[in-house]
């Protein structure tokens, strides 16, 4: 599945989103998604799996990855007990376009990113530290550092213009489907409804969805519902049955089986683990 994620900051003075993360187990697994924002992920300790445009990577401490606008990706726990600390920056396209008007065609080459890794990591660490400290005028300092980071990327890691032209038509159409799922995942959703939202025939939609997202429509829908249920397992006192039904599963049995297949433990086992961790 690939959700079209819309990235917005809660702070009007800070137009990017910053996470200093500490995640473990199922918390590490995100739904497959894409966005027009530029995503920068730096792993400071532990490890995390990454699927990027259908290719799988294992990121370990010290590794840096740039996820270009429009690229389909997902992070996941390699093993159920894995933990990861890291820094994620999400820089919305609207902010980038103010300074770099060619943003929609801007792609950054992994080999060039690695060549400039030392400089990029220095800038990312400064942004993370400023965000943690929140001293006076920290938003101004962060914006300044982000602009320096983007300048480094655009000057030194951008791929040649002749191979930058990527087609977004399919992803634009599929974004309507992903928006539909975001709005209606708690209700029954059919392949026919999804195909109609994309403006494709059912057979072509099924084929193009799987080819683009690297997962079938129905599996994407299941994974999305699971990701929503995890938040409720962490933060509510609802019963497992209520969580299953409220997140679009037709039965408690199908929810437990799907959860166990994805995370190698049952929802109740996961809930108990979370509660014990916070005692």
N, C-alpha and C positions, 0 to 999 in steps of 0.2 A: 504494500500500500504506500501511497505517497501523498501526504497531506500538504496542501498549499498553506504554509504557515505565514500568517501576517505578523510582522515584527513591529511592535510599538513599545516605546519607552514610557514608563510611568512618570518620569521626571522631565518636564518641558525644557529644562536647562541642560539635559543630558540626552542627546538624540540617539544614543546607541544603547544596547542592552549588554550588561556585563554580568557574568556569573563566575564567582569563585566557588567551584563545585567540590563536593565530597559525596560520592555516590557509591552504592554497593548493590550487588545482586540484581533483582528485577528493576530497581530504580535506574540502573544503567541503561536499560533498554527503552529506546524511544520508538514511536511509530516511524515508518518510512515517510519522509516528507521532503519538501523543497520550498524555497522561498526566493524572493528577489534580493534579499539581503546577502551581503558577503559574510560568511561565517569563518571564524578563526578559532581553532581548537589547539590548546597547548596542554599536554599531559604532564603534571608535575610529579605524580607518584602513582604506583599501581599500573593497571593496564585497562584498555577498553577496546572492543572490536568496533570496526567501522566498515560499513558497506557504502561505497561511493560509486555511483553510476554502474552498479552491478559487480564491481570488484571488491573483494574483501581484504581488509588489512587488520593487523593487530598493532595498536599504538601503545608504546611503553613510555616510561618516564623519560622526559626530555624531548619527546617527539612533537612535531608541529605539523598541522595540516591546514591548508586553505581550501575551503569549500566555496566554489564559485557560485555566483547567482544562477539559479535555475537548475543546479545539479541535485539529483535525487540521492538522498543519503539516510543513513540510520546508524545509531550507535547501539551496542549490545554488550552484555556480559559474556565473556568467553567461557567462563565457568560460573556456576551459581554463586560461589563465594567470593568472586572477584570484587575488588574495590578500586576506585579511581579518584584521585584528586586532580583538578585541572582548572584552567581558565578558558572560558568561552566568550568571544566577542561576536555580537551580531550587529552589523553596521547596515542600516536600511538603505535601500537604493536612493530614496529621496535625499538623504544626507549626502551620499557620494556624488549624486548628479549635480549638486550645487557647486562642487569643486572640480569634478571630473566628468564632463558631459558625455563622454563616450562609455560610461559605466556599463550600459547594457551589452556592449561588445567586449568589455574588458574581461579577459581570462588570464589567469596566472598559472604558469607552468610549474609543476611540482619540483622539477630538477632545479629551476631557478630560485624557487622559494628556499630549497635546502642550501643553495649556494649563498643566499643572503640570510640564513637562519640566525646567525649570531646577532646581527643588527636588529632583525625583526623581534627576536626574543627579548632583547633589551628594552624595546619599546613596549612590548606586551606586559612585561613585568612592571614597568613604571605605571602603566594604566591600571593594572590590578592593585598595586600598592596604593595609588591615589584613591581608588574606589574604596578600599578597605579603611583607609585612614579618615576620609571625608573631612579633611581640614578646610579652612576657609578658602573659597574660590576653587574648590577641587574640580567642579564641573568645567571651568574654563581651562584648567590645566589638562584635564582628560581630553577635551576636544582638540587642544593643541597637539597632544601626543598622538591622537588618532589620525589627524591630518598628516603628521610626519610619517606615521606608519603607512598610510595610503600612498603618500608620495613615494616612499621606498618601493612599495609594491608596483605602482604604475611605471616608475622609471626603470626598475631593474628586474622584474619578474614577469612582465606581461608577455604573452606569446605573440609571435608574428601576426601582423594584421591579416595576412592571407588565410590563416587557419582559424581566425577568431569568429567568423560568421557561422553562428549556430542557429539551428531552426528551433523556435519556441512555439510554433503553432500548435503542436500536439499538446504540449504542457499547458498552453493557455486554455485549450479546450478541456483538458482533464482537470484544470483548476476548478471548473464549474462543478465537476463531479466531487472533488475533494471538499469544496464548500458545502455541497449537498450533504455529504457524510457528516461534516462538522455540525451542521444544523439538525440532522435527523437520525443520528446513529442510535438513538434510544428507541426508534421505531423500526418496523420491518422495512427493508430496502431491497428492491429487486434489481437484477441486471438490466432489465428493460428500462427502469426509471433512470439508472445511471447512464445508459447509452443515450437516452433521450436528452439528458442534461448536457452531454458532450456533443450532441448533434451527429452521432454516428449510428449505423445499424448495430444491432446486438452482436452479431458475429464479428464485425470489424472492431467494435469497441472492446470486446473481450480479448481479441488478439493484440490490439494496440496497447491496451492497458497493461497486459502481462509483459509485453515486450519492453515497454517504457519503464514500468515500475518494478520489474523483475519479480512480480508476485501477482497472483490472481486477484480479481476484484473482491471475491468473497473472503479470501484470506486477509486481504488488506482491511476489510470491514471488521473481521474478527480481531485482528491485532489492534485496531483503533479502539474498539470497545474495551479490550483488555487494558490498554494504556489508561483509559479513563477510569476503569474500575480500580486500578492501583492507587490512585489518589484517594478514593473513598475508603479503601482498606486502611490507608495510613491515617486518615483524618476524621473518620466518622465512627459511630457506634452501630451502624446499620448491621443487620444480619447478612450473612453471605448470600442468602436467597434474595433479599431485597436489592443488594448490590448487583447481583446477576440480572434481575429483571429490569432494574432502573437503567442498566447500561445496554439494553437491547438483546440480551440472551433469552432464548425461548424457554430455557429450563436451567435449574441449578446443575444438573448433570452435564449439560453441554458446556456450561461456564467452567466447571471444575476441570473437565477434560481438556478444554482449550488452554486454560491457565497452566495446568501441569505440563502440557506439551510444549508450551513456550518457555516456561521458567523452571521446570524440573521440581516444582513443589506445589502444593495445593494453596488456594487462597487463604485458608485458615492457618496453614503453617507459615505462610508469609506474614499474615497479620500478627501472629504470636511473636514472630521474630522481631518485627518492628516494635511491638510493645515492650518486649524484654530489653531491647536496645536502649529504650528511653526511660527505663526504671532507674 
